Amino acid sequence: MSTFPVSTDKTDELTRRMMALGIREADLEESFVRSGGHGGQNVNKVATCVQLVHVPTGVQVKCQTTRQQGMNRFLARQLLLEKLEARNRQRIAEAQAAAEKVRRQKRGRCRGAKLRILADKSHNAAKKRSRRGDAE
């Protein structure tokens, strides 16, 4: 990945992040499209817009931030990694929320709450008994 016009530190950091997420270069489909907007003649003639698709997940990213194709390739990979990391964080948060919900549902009540519930039950039972006595 030394084809990017950035320092080797940044490319090394990018490869580390990719390895940490388990993303290989072979999993990426890269295509180049003509950009739109600012950039003048260069944008109209050269396909500087980079479109990346992570095939296993189907996540798609499009980057046309700069006028250089190499820089856009680097930035597109960063955007893709951010999207996939956010997706992983969301999945982990949902799993934790589900586990927490189950834990709350299974948690027992404190002694005071149990006593209040029993007092309410006996109070309601007494009301019903008094109504039954009136109807007979």
MODELLER restraints for C-alpha pairs under 7 A, 6 or more apart:
rsr = mdl.restraints
at = mdl.atoms
rsr.add(forms.Gaussian(group=physical.xy_distance, feature=features.Distance(at['CA:3:A'], at['CA:70:A']), mean=6.82, stdev=0.5))
rsr.add(forms.Gaussian(group=physical.xy_distance, feature=features.Distance(at['CA:4:A'], at['CA:70:A']), mean=5.13, stdev=0.5))
rsr.add(forms.Gaussian(group=physical.xy_distance, feature=features.Distance(at['CA:4:A'], at['CA:71:A']), mean=6.07, stdev=0.5))
rsr.add(forms.Gaussian(group=physical.xy_distance, feature=features.Distance(at['CA:4:A'], at['CA:74:A']), mean=6.12, stdev=0.5))
rsr.add(forms.Gaussian(group=physical.xy_distance, feature=features.Distance(at['CA:5:A'], at['CA:70:A']), mean=6.12, stdev=0.5))
rsr.add(forms.Gaussian(group=physical.xy_distance, feature=features.Distance(at['CA:5:A'], at['CA:71:A']), mean=5.94, stdev=0.5))
rsr.add(forms.Gaussian(group=physical.xy_distance, feature=features.Distance(at['CA:18:A'], at['CA:24:A']), mean=6.97, stdev=0.5))
rsr.add(forms.Gaussian(group=physical.xy_distance, feature=features.Distance(at['CA:27:A'], at['CA:54:A']), mean=5.85, stdev=0.5))
rsr.add(forms.Gaussian(group=physical.xy_distance, feature=features.Distance(at['CA:27:A'], at['CA:55:A']), mean=5.65, stdev=0.5))
rsr.add(forms.Gaussian(group=physical.xy_distance, feature=features.Distance(at['CA:27:A'], at['CA:56:A']), mean=6.86, stdev=0.5))
rsr.add(forms.Gaussian(group=physical.xy_distance, feature=features.Distance(at['CA:28:A'], at['CA:52:A']), mean=6.47, stdev=0.5))
rsr.add(forms.Gaussian(group=physical.xy_distance, feature=features.Distance(at['CA:28:A'], at['CA:53:A']), mean=5.61, stdev=0.5))
rsr.add(forms.Gaussian(group=physical.xy_distance, feature=features.Distance(at['CA:28:A'], at['CA:54:A']), mean=4.78, stdev=0.5))
rsr.add(forms.Gaussian(group=physical.xy_distance, feature=features.Distance(at['CA:28:A'], at['CA:55:A']), mean=6.11, stdev=0.5))
rsr.add(forms.Gaussian(group=physical.xy_distance, feature=features.Distance(at['CA:29:A'], at['CA:52:A']), mean=5.65, stdev=0.5))
rsr.add(forms.Gaussian(group=physical.xy_distance, feature=features.Distance(at['CA:29:A'], at['CA:53:A']), mean=5.03, stdev=0.5))
rsr.add(forms.Gaussian(group=physical.xy_distance, feature=features.Distance(at['CA:29:A'], at['CA:54:A']), mean=6.47, stdev=0.5))
rsr.add(forms.Gaussian(group=physical.xy_distance, feature=features.Distance(at['CA:29:A'], at['CA:55:A']), mean=6.85, stdev=0.5))
rsr.add(forms.Gaussian(group=physical.xy_distance, feature=features.Distance(at['CA:30:A'], at['CA:51:A']), mean=5.76, stdev=0.5))
rsr.add(forms.Gaussian(group=physical.xy_distance, feature=features.Distance(at['CA:30:A'], at['CA:52:A']), mean=4.72, stdev=0.5))
rsr.add(forms.Gaussian(group=physical.xy_distance, feature=features.Distance(at['CA:30:A'], at['CA:53:A']), mean=6.59, stdev=0.5))
rsr.add(forms.Gaussian(group=physical.xy_distance, feature=features.Distance(at['CA:31:A'], at['CA:50:A']), mean=6.00, stdev=0.5))
rsr.add(forms.Gaussian(group=physical.xy_distance, feature=features.Distance(at['CA:31:A'], at['CA:51:A']), mean=5.17, stdev=0.5))
rsr.add(forms.Gaussian(group=physical.xy_distance, feature=features.Distance(at['CA:31:A'], at['CA:52:A']), mean=6.60, stdev=0.5))
rsr.add(forms.Gaussian(group=physical.xy_distance, feature=features.Distance(at['CA:32:A'], at['CA:47:A']), mean=5.64, stdev=0.5))
rsr.add(forms.Gaussian(group=physical.xy_distance, feature=features.Distance(at['CA:32:A'], at['CA:48:A']), mean=6.53, stdev=0.5))
rsr.add(forms.Gaussian(group=physical.xy_distance, feature=features.Distance(at['CA:32:A'], at['CA:49:A']), mean=5.64, stdev=0.5))
rsr.add(forms.Gaussian(group=physical.xy_distance, feature=features.Distance(at['CA:32:A'], at['CA:50:A']), mean=4.80, stdev=0.5))
rsr.add(forms.Gaussian(group=physical.xy_distance, feature=features.Distance(at['CA:32:A'], at['CA:51:A']), mean=6.07, stdev=0.5))
rsr.add(forms.Gaussian(group=physical.xy_distance, feature=features.Distance(at['CA:33:A'], at['CA:47:A']), mean=4.83, stdev=0.5))
rsr.add(forms.Gaussian(group=physical.xy_distance, feature=features.Distance(at['CA:33:A'], at['CA:48:A']), mean=6.48, stdev=0.5))
rsr.add(forms.Gaussian(group=physical.xy_distance, feature=features.Distance(at['CA:33:A'], at['CA:49:A']), mean=5.03, stdev=0.5))
rsr.add(forms.Gaussian(group=physical.xy_distance, feature=features.Distance(at['CA:33:A'], at['CA:50:A']), mean=6.35, stdev=0.5))
rsr.add(forms.Gaussian(group=physical.xy_distance, feature=features.Distance(at['CA:34:A'], at['CA:43:A']), mean=6.65, stdev=0.5))
rsr.add(forms.Gaussian(group=physical.xy_distance, feature=features.Distance(at['CA:34:A'], at['CA:44:A']), mean=6.58, stdev=0.5))
rsr.add(forms.Gaussian(group=physical.xy_distance, feature=features.Distance(at['CA:34:A'], at['CA:46:A']), mean=6.24, stdev=0.5))
rsr.add(forms.Gaussian(group=physical.xy_distance, feature=features.Distance(at['CA:34:A'], at['CA:47:A']), mean=4.02, stdev=0.5))
rsr.add(forms.Gaussian(group=physical.xy_distance, feature=features.Distance(at['CA:34:A'], at['CA:48:A']), mean=5.89, stdev=0.5))
rsr.add(forms.Gaussian(group=physical.xy_distance, feature=features.Distance(at['CA:34:A'], at['CA:49:A']), mean=5.64, stdev=0.5))
rsr.add(forms.Gaussian(group=physical.xy_distance, feature=features.Distance(at['CA:35:A'], at['CA:43:A']), mean=5.58, stdev=0.5))
rsr.add(forms.Gaussian(group=physical.xy_distance, feature=features.Distance(at['CA:35:A'], at['CA:44:A']), mean=6.97, stdev=0.5))
rsr.add(forms.Gaussian(group=physical.xy_distance, feature=features.Distance(at['CA:35:A'], at['CA:47:A']), mean=6.43, stdev=0.5))
rsr.add(forms.Gaussian(group=physical.xy_distance, feature=features.Distance(at['CA:35:A'], at['CA:48:A']), mean=5.99, stdev=0.5))
rsr.add(forms.Gaussian(group=physical.xy_distance, feature=features.Distance(at['CA:35:A'], at['CA:49:A']), mean=4.95, stdev=0.5))
rsr.add(forms.Gaussian(group=physical.xy_distance, feature=features.Distance(at['CA:35:A'], at['CA:64:A']), mean=6.16, stdev=0.5))
rsr.add(forms.Gaussian(group=physical.xy_distance, feature=features.Distance(at['CA:36:A'], at['CA:43:A']), mean=6.53, stdev=0.5))
rsr.add(forms.Gaussian(group=physical.xy_distance, feature=features.Distance(at['CA:39:A'], at['CA:67:A']), mean=6.53, stdev=0.5))
rsr.add(forms.Gaussian(group=physical.xy_distance, feature=features.Distance(at['CA:43:A'], at['CA:67:A']), mean=6.83, stdev=0.5))
rsr.add(forms.Gaussian(group=physical.xy_distance, feature=features.Distance(at['CA:48:A'], at['CA:64:A']), mean=6.67, stdev=0.5))
rsr.add(forms.Gaussian(group=physical.xy_distance, feature=features.Distance(at['CA:48:A'], at['CA:67:A']), mean=6.24, stdev=0.5))
rsr.add(forms.Gaussian(group=physical.xy_distance, feature=features.Distance(at['CA:48:A'], at['CA:68:A']), mean=6.06, stdev=0.5))
rsr.add(forms.Gaussian(group=physical.xy_distance, feature=features.Distance(at['CA:48:A'], at['CA:69:A']), mean=4.39, stdev=0.5))
rsr.add(forms.Gaussian(group=physical.xy_distance, feature=features.Distance(at['CA:49:A'], at['CA:63:A']), mean=5.74, stdev=0.5))
rsr.add(forms.Gaussian(group=physical.xy_distance, feature=features.Distance(at['CA:49:A'], at['CA:64:A']), mean=4.51, stdev=0.5))
rsr.add(forms.Gaussian(group=physical.xy_distance, feature=features.Distance(at['CA:49:A'], at['CA:69:A']), mean=6.70, stdev=0.5))
rsr.add(forms.Gaussian(group=physical.xy_distance, feature=features.Distance(at['CA:49:A'], at['CA:72:A']), mean=6.79, stdev=0.5))
rsr.add(forms.Gaussian(group=physical.xy_distance, feature=features.Distance(at['CA:50:A'], at['CA:62:A']), mean=5.73, stdev=0.5))
rsr.add(forms.Gaussian(group=physical.xy_distance, feature=features.Distance(at['CA:50:A'], at['CA:63:A']), mean=5.31, stdev=0.5))
rsr.add(forms.Gaussian(group=physical.xy_distance, feature=features.Distance(at['CA:50:A'], at['CA:64:A']), mean=6.53, stdev=0.5))
rsr.add(forms.Gaussian(group=physical.xy_distance, feature=features.Distance(at['CA:50:A'], at['CA:72:A']), mean=6.11, stdev=0.5))
rsr.add(forms.Gaussian(group=physical.xy_distance, feature=features.Distance(at['CA:50:A'], at['CA:73:A']), mean=5.91, stdev=0.5))
rsr.add(forms.Gaussian(group=physical.xy_distance, feature=features.Distance(at['CA:50:A'], at['CA:76:A']), mean=6.79, stdev=0.5))
rsr.add(forms.Gaussian(group=physical.xy_distance, feature=features.Distance(at['CA:51:A'], at['CA:61:A']), mean=5.76, stdev=0.5))
rsr.add(forms.Gaussian(group=physical.xy_distance, feature=features.Distance(at['CA:51:A'], at['CA:62:A']), mean=4.41, stdev=0.5))
rsr.add(forms.Gaussian(group=physical.xy_distance, feature=features.Distance(at['CA:51:A'], at['CA:63:A']), mean=6.50, stdev=0.5))
rsr.add(forms.Gaussian(group=physical.xy_distance, feature=features.Distance(at['CA:52:A'], at['CA:60:A']), mean=5.73, stdev=0.5))
rsr.add(forms.Gaussian(group=physical.xy_distance, feature=features.Distance(at['CA:52:A'], at['CA:61:A']), mean=5.17, stdev=0.5))
rsr.add(forms.Gaussian(group=physical.xy_distance, feature=features.Distance(at['CA:52:A'], at['CA:62:A']), mean=6.33, stdev=0.5))
rsr.add(forms.Gaussian(group=physical.xy_distance, feature=features.Distance(at['CA:52:A'], at['CA:76:A']), mean=6.72, stdev=0.5))
rsr.add(forms.Gaussian(group=physical.xy_distance, feature=features.Distance(at['CA:53:A'], at['CA:59:A']), mean=5.74, stdev=0.5))
rsr.add(forms.Gaussian(group=physical.xy_distance, feature=features.Distance(at['CA:53:A'], at['CA:60:A']), mean=4.40, stdev=0.5))
rsr.add(forms.Gaussian(group=physical.xy_distance, feature=features.Distance(at['CA:53:A'], at['CA:61:A']), mean=6.41, stdev=0.5))
rsr.add(forms.Gaussian(group=physical.xy_distance, feature=features.Distance(at['CA:54:A'], at['CA:60:A']), mean=6.44, stdev=0.5))
rsr.add(forms.Gaussian(group=physical.xy_distance, feature=features.Distance(at['CA:61:A'], at['CA:76:A']), mean=6.41, stdev=0.5))
rsr.add(forms.Gaussian(group=physical.xy_distance, feature=features.Distance(at['CA:61:A'], at['CA:79:A']), mean=6.88, stdev=0.5))
rsr.add(forms.Gaussian(group=physical.xy_distance, feature=features.Distance(at['CA:61:A'], at['CA:80:A']), mean=6.03, stdev=0.5))
rsr.add(forms.Gaussian(group=physical.xy_distance, feature=features.Distance(at['CA:62:A'], at['CA:76:A']), mean=6.48, stdev=0.5))
rsr.add(forms.Gaussian(group=physical.xy_distance, feature=features.Distance(at['CA:63:A'], at['CA:72:A']), mean=5.85, stdev=0.5))
rsr.add(forms.Gaussian(group=physical.xy_distance, feature=features.Distance(at['CA:63:A'], at['CA:75:A']), mean=6.90, stdev=0.5))
rsr.add(forms.Gaussian(group=physical.xy_distance, feature=features.Distance(at['CA:63:A'], at['CA:76:A']), mean=5.33, stdev=0.5))
rsr.add(forms.Gaussian(group=physical.xy_distance, feature=features.Distance(at['CA:64:A'], at['CA:72:A']), mean=6.11, stdev=0.5))
rsr.add(forms.Gaussian(group=physical.xy_distance, feature=features.Distance(at['CA:65:A'], at['CA:72:A']), mean=6.49, stdev=0.5))
rsr.add(forms.Gaussian(group=physical.xy_distance, feature=features.Distance(at['CA:66:A'], at['CA:72:A']), mean=6.18, stdev=0.5))
